[in-house]
Amino acid sequence: MSTVSRTFSAPHLVNAETRTRVLAVAEELDYRPNRAARSLKTGRTNNIGLIVPDLANPFFSSLIKAAQAAARRQDYHLFVADTDENPSEEEELILAFSKQVDGIVLCGPRLSNKALEKLSESVSFVLVNRLIRGLTTVVMDVAHGARVAMEHLAGLGHRRVALVTGPAGSWTSGEIRRAVAEIPGLDAVVIGPNPPTEEGGIAAAARVAEAGVTGVLAYNDLLAIGIIEGLEALGVDVPGDVSVIGFDDSATGRLYRPKLTTVAMPAGAAGRMAVDLLIQSMSAATVLETHLVVRDSTAPPKGTA
């Protein structure tokens, strides 16, 4: 009995040949370990929570899929929920998950640093795209991506550009704003905060048109696509009159016409790493690289060679 128990709970302690025999018999008997009973003994559930701001945003698809694969590989189950960009809902989900999981991967949280630090006292966190001292984090280098995007627009000849930001208090928006402010020779107009959705982009398009800019950097691909739709409804051609760059490199941006120039974010790598760090109970602040993908939504402004 003890050998069978170790085969499932600590397989590294069992001889490989014996482990193979036990697993073969278990398969023949269609045996599955009782997770509830195991959790009572070990104090662990082998469940992980993953909370994202919006499941409808295609950016999170690859992150969730990669996180699930990483969890499954280590015999963990993944519970996924979204907050609908609502900090109150985010806090409620964290409190609900804390009773059912061993830890939570929290993507782009909207809660304040103080609130997250308090909640981390009752449940283990790994934050994705949010830096808080003392908490384990996986961030994508959005500042570098923003700089490269703006340098691309400047290289095409654009001088007056719009930065269309996301939700108020977003760490990503703050990083992008700081990076853009460091680019010399660009007159950057900040338009926001905005809902990070296609509808939010459509609503922001009129302000973009009124700002007299020839280039736009949007908080994410959905916002960028909405801006293009809104501008074209106003008779503004993209990229003929205004160039638009997104953030994420989502499938939606690749399929849209004009194909979206965007900053590629390593969402899948972030999902895998966040789960691994959580399961291993490692404390770290990891930065993942970003890069610009140039497609059809950017071009030199009219009147330039």
C-alpha positions as CSV (number, residue, x, y, z in Angstrom):
1,M,0.0,0.0,0.0
2,S,2.8,2.4,0.9
3,T,4.5,1.8,-2.5
4,V,1.3,2.5,-4.4
5,S,0.8,5.7,-2.4
6,R,4.3,6.9,-3.1
7,T,3.9,6.1,-6.8
8,F,1.1,8.8,-7.0
9,S,2.2,11.2,-4.3
10,A,6.1,11.1,-4.6
11,P,6.9,9.1,-7.8
12,H,10.6,10.2,-7.6
13,L,10.9,8.0,-4.5
14,V,9.8,4.8,-6.3
15,N,12.0,2.6,-8.5
16,A,11.2,3.2,-12.2
17,E,10.3,-0.5,-12.9
18,T,8.1,-0.7,-9.8
19,R,6.4,2.6,-10.7
20,T,5.7,1.4,-14.2
21,R,4.0,-1.8,-12.9
22,V,1.9,0.1,-10.4
23,L,0.7,2.6,-13.1
24,A,-0.1,-0.3,-15.4
25,V,-2.3,-2.0,-12.8
26,A,-3.9,1.3,-12.0
27,E,-4.7,1.8,-15.7
28,E,-6.2,-1.7,-15.9
29,L,-8.4,-1.1,-12.9
30,D,-9.3,2.5,-14.1
31,Y,-8.0,3.8,-10.8
32,R,-7.8,7.6,-10.2
33,P,-6.4,9.1,-7.0
34,N,-9.0,10.9,-4.8
35,R,-7.9,14.5,-4.8
36,A,-10.2,15.5,-1.9
37,A,-8.7,12.8,0.3
38,R,-5.2,13.7,-0.8
39,S,-5.7,17.4,0.1
40,L,-6.9,16.5,3.6
41,K,-3.6,14.7,4.2
42,T,-1.2,17.1,2.4
43,G,-3.0,20.4,3.0
44,R,-2.7,21.1,-0.8
45,T,-5.5,21.0,-3.3
46,N,-3.4,20.7,-6.5
47,N,-5.6,23.4,-7.9
48,I,-4.5,26.8,-9.3
49,G,-6.7,29.9,-9.9
50,L,-6.1,32.1,-13.0
51,I,-7.8,35.5,-13.0
52,V,-7.8,37.7,-16.1
53,P,-9.5,41.1,-16.8
54,D,-11.5,39.9,-19.8
55,L,-11.9,36.4,-21.2
56,A,-13.3,37.9,-24.5
57,N,-9.9,39.5,-25.2
58,P,-8.0,37.1,-27.5
59,F,-4.7,38.2,-26.0
60,F,-5.5,36.0,-23.0
61,S,-6.2,32.8,-25.1
62,S,-2.6,31.8,-25.5
63,L,-1.8,32.7,-22.0
64,I,-4.6,30.6,-20.6
65,K,-3.7,27.7,-22.9
66,A,-0.1,27.7,-21.9
67,A,-0.8,28.0,-18.2
68,Q,-3.2,25.1,-18.4
69,A,-0.6,22.9,-20.2
70,A,2.0,23.8,-17.5
71,A,-0.4,23.0,-14.7
72,R,-1.5,19.7,-16.2
73,R,2.1,18.6,-16.8
74,Q,2.6,19.0,-13.0
75,D,-0.7,17.3,-12.1
76,Y,-2.5,20.5,-11.2
77,H,-5.9,21.7,-12.3
78,L,-6.6,25.2,-13.4
79,F,-9.7,27.3,-12.5
80,V,-10.2,30.3,-14.8
81,A,-12.3,33.4,-14.2
82,D,-12.5,37.0,-15.5
83,T,-13.2,40.2,-13.6
84,D,-14.8,42.2,-16.5
85,E,-12.2,44.9,-15.7
86,N,-13.8,45.4,-12.3
87,P,-11.6,45.7,-9.2
88,S,-14.4,44.8,-6.8
89,E,-15.1,41.6,-8.8
90,E,-11.4,40.9,-8.8
91,E,-11.2,41.0,-5.0
92,E,-14.3,38.8,-4.7
93,L,-12.8,36.2,-7.0
94,I,-9.5,36.2,-5.1
95,L,-11.3,35.6,-1.8
96,A,-13.4,32.9,-3.3
97,F,-10.5,31.1,-5.0
98,S,-8.3,31.4,-1.9
99,K,-10.4,28.7,-0.2
100,Q,-10.1,26.3,-3.2
101,V,-6.6,26.6,-4.6
102,D,-3.0,26.5,-3.6
103,G,-2.3,29.8,-5.3
104,I,-3.5,32.3,-7.9
105,V,-2.0,33.7,-11.2
106,L,-3.4,37.2,-11.4
107,C,-3.1,38.9,-14.8
108,G,-3.1,42.6,-15.2
109,P,-4.8,43.2,-11.9
110,R,-6.8,46.4,-11.4
111,L,-6.7,46.4,-7.6
112,S,-4.3,48.8,-5.8
113,N,-0.9,47.7,-4.6
114,K,-2.0,48.0,-1.0
115,A,-5.1,45.8,-1.6
116,L,-3.0,43.2,-3.4
117,E,-0.3,43.2,-0.6
118,K,-3.1,42.6,2.0
119,L,-4.7,39.8,0.0
120,S,-1.3,38.1,-0.5
121,E,-1.2,37.4,3.2
122,S,-4.0,34.8,2.8
123,V,-3.1,33.3,-0.6
124,S,0.0,32.9,-2.8
125,F,0.1,35.1,-5.9
126,V,2.1,35.3,-9.1
127,L,1.3,38.6,-10.8
128,V,1.5,39.0,-14.6
129,N,2.2,42.5,-15.9
130,R,2.2,44.2,-12.5
131,L,5.3,44.9,-10.4
132,I,4.9,45.0,-6.7
133,R,7.9,44.7,-4.4
134,G,7.9,41.5,-2.4
135,L,5.5,39.7,-4.7
136,T,6.4,37.2,-7.4
137,T,5.9,38.8,-10.8
138,V,6.2,38.0,-14.5
139,V,6.1,41.1,-16.7
140,M,6.5,41.7,-20.4
141,D,8.8,44.5,-21.3
142,V,6.0,46.9,-22.6
143,A,8.3,49.9,-22.1
144,H,10.8,48.6,-24.7
145,G,7.9,47.7,-27.0
146,A,6.5,51.2,-26.8
147,R,9.9,52.7,-27.5
148,V,10.4,50.6,-30.5
149,A,6.9,51.3,-31.8
150,M,7.4,55.0,-31.5
151,E,10.8,54.9,-33.1
152,H,9.2,53.0,-36.0
153,L,6.7,55.9,-36.4
154,A,9.4,58.5,-36.1
155,G,11.5,56.7,-38.7
156,L,8.5,56.8,-41.1
157,G,8.4,60.6,-40.6
158,H,5.6,61.0,-38.0
159,R,6.1,63.8,-35.6
160,R,2.7,64.3,-33.9
161,V,1.3,61.0,-32.5
162,A,-1.5,59.9,-30.1
163,L,-1.0,57.5,-27.3
164,V,-4.4,55.9,-26.7
165,T,-4.2,54.5,-23.2
166,G,-6.2,51.7,-21.5
167,P,-7.9,51.5,-18.1
168,A,-7.2,54.0,-15.4
169,G,-4.5,52.7,-13.0
170,S,-3.2,50.1,-15.5
171,W,0.5,49.3,-14.9
172,T,0.9,48.6,-18.7
173,S,-0.5,52.0,-19.6
174,G,1.8,53.7,-17.1
175,E,4.8,51.9,-18.6
176,I,3.9,52.8,-22.1
177,R,3.4,56.5,-21.1
178,R,6.8,56.7,-19.4
179,A,8.5,55.1,-22.4
180,V,6.8,57.4,-24.9
181,A,7.8,60.5,-22.9
182,E,11.4,59.5,-23.4
183,I,11.3,59.6,-27.2
184,P,12.9,62.8,-28.5
185,G,11.4,64.7,-31.4
186,L,7.8,63.4,-30.9
187,D,4.8,65.4,-29.9
188,A,2.7,62.8,-28.1
189,V,-0.9,63.5,-27.2
190,V,-2.4,61.2,-24.5
191,I,-6.0,60.1,-25.1
192,G,-7.5,58.2,-22.3
193,P,-8.2,56.3,-20.1
194,N,-10.3,54.1,-22.4
195,P,-12.0,50.7,-22.0
196,P,-9.5,48.2,-23.6
197,T,-12.0,46.9,-26.1
198,E,-13.0,47.4,-29.8
199,E,-15.9,49.5,-28.7
200,G,-13.5,51.7,-26.6
201,G,-11.4,52.2,-29.7
202,I,-14.4,53.2,-31.8
203,A,-15.4,55.7,-29.2
204,A,-11.8,57.2,-29.0
205,A,-11.5,57.6,-32.8
206,A,-13.2,61.0,-32.9
207,R,-10.7,62.3,-30.3
208,V,-7.8,60.9,-32.4
209,A,-9.1,62.6,-35.5
210,E,-9.5,65.9,-33.7
211,A,-6.0,65.8,-32.3
212,G,-4.4,66.3,-35.7
213,V,-2.0,63.3,-35.3
214,T,-0.6,61.2,-38.1
215,G,0.3,58.2,-35.9
216,V,-1.3,56.2,-33.1
217,L,0.0,53.8,-30.5
218,A,-2.9,52.0,-28.8
219,Y,-2.9,50.1,-25.4
220,N,-3.9,46.8,-27.1
221,D,-4.9,45.3,-30.4
222,L,-8.6,45.5,-29.7
223,L,-8.4,49.2,-29.0
224,A,-6.3,49.7,-32.1
225,I,-8.8,47.8,-34.3
226,G,-11.6,49.9,-32.9
227,I,-9.7,53.1,-33.6
228,I,-9.2,52.0,-37.3
229,E,-12.9,51.2,-37.6
230,G,-13.9,54.5,-36.1
231,L,-11.4,56.5,-38.2
232,E,-12.6,54.9,-41.4
233,A,-16.2,55.7,-40.5
234,L,-15.1,59.3,-40.3
235,G,-13.4,59.1,-43.7
236,V,-9.9,58.9,-42.3
237,D,-7.8,56.3,-44.2
238,V,-5.4,53.9,-42.3
239,P,-2.5,54.0,-43.0
240,G,-2.9,56.7,-45.7
241,D,-3.9,59.4,-43.4
242,V,-3.1,57.9,-40.0
243,S,-0.8,55.0,-39.0
244,V,-2.0,52.8,-36.1
245,I,0.0,50.4,-33.9
246,G,-1.4,48.0,-31.4
247,F,-0.1,46.0,-28.5
248,D,-0.3,42.1,-28.1
249,D,0.1,40.5,-31.6
250,S,-3.3,38.7,-31.2
251,A,-4.8,36.5,-33.9
252,T,-7.5,39.2,-34.4
253,G,-4.8,41.8,-35.4
254,R,-3.2,39.4,-37.8
255,L,-6.5,38.6,-39.5
256,Y,-7.8,42.2,-39.6
257,R,-7.5,44.4,-42.7
258,P,-5.2,46.3,-42.9
259,K,-3.1,43.8,-41.0
260,L,-2.2,45.4,-37.8
261,T,1.4,46.6,-37.0
262,T,1.8,45.6,-33.3
263,V,4.1,45.0,-30.4
264,A,4.3,41.2,-29.9
265,M,3.8,40.2,-26.2
266,P,4.9,36.7,-25.1
267,A,1.6,35.8,-23.5
268,G,2.2,32.0,-23.7
269,A,5.6,32.2,-22.1
270,A,4.2,34.4,-19.3
271,G,1.4,31.9,-18.6
272,R,3.8,29.0,-18.4
273,M,6.3,30.8,-16.3
274,A,3.7,32.1,-13.9
275,V,2.3,28.6,-13.2
276,D,5.8,27.2,-12.8
277,L,6.8,29.9,-10.3
278,L,3.6,29.4,-8.3
279,I,3.9,25.6,-8.1
280,Q,7.6,25.9,-7.1
281,S,6.8,28.6,-4.6
282,M,9.7,30.7,-6.0
283,S,10.1,34.4,-5.4
284,A,11.2,36.2,-8.5
285,A,10.7,39.2,-10.8
286,T,11.0,38.0,-14.4
287,V,11.0,40.3,-17.4
288,L,10.1,38.8,-20.9
289,E,11.2,40.4,-24.1
290,T,8.8,42.1,-26.6
291,H,9.3,43.1,-30.2
292,L,7.6,45.0,-33.0
293,V,5.9,43.2,-35.8
294,V,5.5,45.6,-38.8
295,R,2.5,44.9,-41.1
296,D,0.1,47.1,-43.1
297,S,-1.4,49.6,-40.7
298,T,1.7,51.9,-40.7
299,A,3.1,54.0,-43.5
300,P,4.9,57.4,-44.0
301,P,2.6,60.4,-43.5
302,K,1.2,62.1,-46.5
303,G,3.6,64.6,-48.1
304,T,6.8,62.8,-47.1
305,A,9.1,61.1,-49.6
